[in-house]
Amino acid sequence: MPSIEEHKAKLDQAEGILEYSFKDRSVLLAALTHPSAAEGHSISDSYERLEFLGDSILGAIVSYAAFHEYPQLDEGGLTRIKVSLVSGASLAKVAEGLGVADIIIFGSSERGTGRRGLHSALENVYEALVAALYLDGGLEPTAAFVKRTLLIHMSPDMAKEPENPKSVLQERLQEDGITPTYRLVETQGPPHDRTFVTQVFVGVQSLARGVGRTKKESESHAAESALEVLSSFFEAKDSKDKKRKADAKAAIKAAKAEEKARRHAERARMKKQQ
């Protein structure tokens, strides 16, 4: 574990990045702490809970900014701007540019792997820092940080519909080493008037389904549905929406674990052959 002096140095550096001095530094420490460094401790000692809160706060700030910046855009365009700005790739890139990689507190188990999960950690810590700012200082310093670091990248071009939902979904999932697969699960109607139903999977878990007049169209609609499910930027409207998002989150988590186990087995096999 890092020493108290190392922790203090990281906290000082974090306050410099945030341009804010914390009244309660314990919340900032938690925001910087990877779960691998909090094993055996309270769940509140890592950034996981703060990440959850920060995601909602960040979504609200970005939504408010886009709503007022682009009065000509409809809900779909505003949603696409939000999705683009708060995507994992976007947040990780911003966090990396700020130097957040140098202040994350990793446990020994993660440090020994070359920090393969650094990309997702950067995204998670950015969201956790947003939550920490909000809890310690309220909305004003939080919004100022998001405006200075993230909203400067906001563009009306982000409102354009993606040309290929399958490509967008694949790009989104491959940030975590996951490749989506598509499976035709049902064919409806007579031969001259077919309707195809396709499900998109992450690992063995179904993420969403799509319906179309051709297999290609049904796959595209499945990808669109999956992107909508993954984009938990607006609050779930009812229990059914909440369940879909919870199921999607569980599917992604299972797929990540499956990919991690596959890589581990592959390394073990290669090591055995040496």
N, C-alpha and C positions, 0 to 999 in steps of 0.2 A: 504493500500500500504506500502511496506517496506520503511524504512527511508533512507535518503541519506547515512548515515553511513553503513547501511546494504547493500546497493547497492555497496558501495566502497569495503566492505569486500568481497563480491561475485566477484567483478571485480579483486581484488587482488588474490583471490584464483584461478580464471579462468586463469590469466596470469601465475600463478605457474604451473597449469596443462598443459598449452600450451607451457611453457618455452619460452615465448615471451612477450615483453613489447609493448603495443599499443601506437602509436602516436595519434590516434583518438579513445578514449575509448567509444565514442557513438556507434560505430559499434559493439563493443564487448557487450555493454549493450543490444543492440537490439538482438544479437545472443542468449542471455540468457533469454530473456523475452518471456514467454508463452503468446499466444493471449488473455488469460483470464485476464492478467495484463495490456493489452493495449486496452481494450474496451473503445470506445469513442475517441480514439486517432488515429493518422495516422497509416496506415497498415505497414509503415516502422519502427514503434516503437516496433514491435514484430519480432520473428525469421522467419516468413512465407516467405518473399521474399528472405532472405538470404539462407533459406533451399533450395529453388529452384536453386539458383546459386551454392550452395555448392554441390548439387547432381551431377551436370555436371562436376564440377572441380574434385570432388572425383572420378567419373567414369573415367575421363581422366588419373588421376594419377595411379589408379589401373590398367587400361588397358595398360599403358606404362610399368609399372613394370612387369606385367604378360607376355607381348609381349617379353621383353628382358630376363626374367628369364627362360622362357620355350620355346625355339626356335623350339622344336620338336612338339609342340601342334598346331592343326588346329584351325580355327575360333571358332568351336563349343566348344572345350575344353577351350579356352581362355575365351569365354563368360560365361561358367559355373563357372570358377574361379571368374570372376567378379561378377556374380550374387550372389554367395555364400558369398563373402567378404562384399559386400555393401548391403546385405539384411537387413531388419529391425531388425531381431533377432541378427545379427552379430554386427551392429552398436550400438544397445541398450546395448548389453553385454559389448562391449568395453567402451562405455560411462559410464556405471555403475561402471566398474572397475577403471576408472579414477576419480570417485567421482563427476561426473557431476550432479547427482541427488541433491547434496547439494547446487549447485549454480544456479539452474534454478529459475527464478523469476515468481512465480505463482500469479494469481489474487485471490481475496477472494472467488470467486465463485468456483474455482477449489480446493483451499486449504480446503474448507469445505467438500469435497467429499472423502477425503483420497487420492486424486490425482490418480484416477483410470486410467487416461491417461498417467501415468508416463512412461510406456514402449515406447509409440510413441513419447513422449516428449524427451526422451533420444536420440532416433534415430534422431529426427528433429534438436535438439540442436547440436549434433555432426556435422551434415551437415552444419548447420548455422555457427559453429565455423570455419569450413574449409573455408567457404566463407569470414568470417570476417578476417581471417589470410591473405587470398589472396588479399582482398581489401586494407588492411593496409600495408602488407609487401611484397606482390608479391608471386611468385611461390616457391622460395627457402624455407622460413619458413613453408609454407603450406605443401610442399612435405615432409619436415623433420618431421612434426607432424604426417602425415599419415603413413609414413614409421615406425616411432617409436611406434605408437599405433595400427595400423591396418595391415600393410603389414607383420608384424612379424608373423601373423596368416596364411599367404598365403601358400598353400600346393598343390602339383600336384594331390593329392587325390581329390581335389575339381573339377578337370576336368572330373571325371568319370560321366557318364550319370546316373541320378537317376533311380532306378529300377521301381519305381511306381510313375508316374507323379501325379496321383490323391492324393496320400499321401503327396507329396511335396506341392501341391497347398493347400490342407486342412491345413497343418501345417503353411504355409505362411499366409493364411487368418485368421486363428484362433488366430494369434498374436493380432488381432484387434477384436476378439470376433465374427468373421463372419464364417459361415459354408457354403461352396459351395453346390449347388444342381444341379442335372443333369436331363435333360428332353429330351426324344426322340421326335424330331420334324418332322422327315421325314423318310420314307422308300422308297428306289428307287430300280428299277429293278424287274425282274421276281422272283418267289419264289425260284428257284434253284440258283439264283445269286443275292442275296440281298445286298444292300449297306445301311447302317444306318447312319443317321445324328443326332448328339446329340448336344445340347447347354448346357453350364454350366452357372449357374446363381449365382449372389450374391444378396440376397434379391429378388426383382422383376426385377432386371436389368440383361440382358444377357451380359456376359463377352466375350465369345468366342464360337466357334463351332468346332466339329471334325467329320470326316467321317471314317467309318471302315466297315469291312466285318461282324463284330459282334457288338452287342450293347456295350459289354465291350471294344472292340477296339476303337469304336467311342468315348466313354467316356474318354478313355486314351488320345486320340488325342485332344479332347476338352480341357483337363487339360493341355496338352503340349502347346496348342495355348494360353491358358489363362496365363500360366507362361511367355510365350514369350511377351505377351502384357504388363503384369505387370512389366517386367524387362526393364524399360526404361533407359538402360544403354548406348545404342548407339543412336545417334541422328536419329530422324525420317527421312527417306529418301525422302518422298514426302508428299503431303497434305493428301493422304489417310492414310498413317502411322500415321501422326499427329492426324488425326481424331480418329483413333482406340485407340490411347493412351489417348486422351482426353475423349473419351467415357468410357474407362476402369476406368480412374480416377474418373469420375463422378459416375460411378456405385459403386465403392468402397466407395465413400463418402456417397452416398445414403444408402448403406447397413449399414455403421457405424451408420448413423442417425437412421435408422430403428431399429437396435439392441439397441441403446441407449434409444429410445422411449419405446421399449419393456421392458427393465430393469426398466425404470422409472415407467411404468404402473404396473409392478409386485411388485415393492417396495410399491407403493401406495395401491395396493390391500392387501398386507400383513399387512401394517400399519392399514388399515381400519378394518381388521379382529381381530386385537389385542385389 
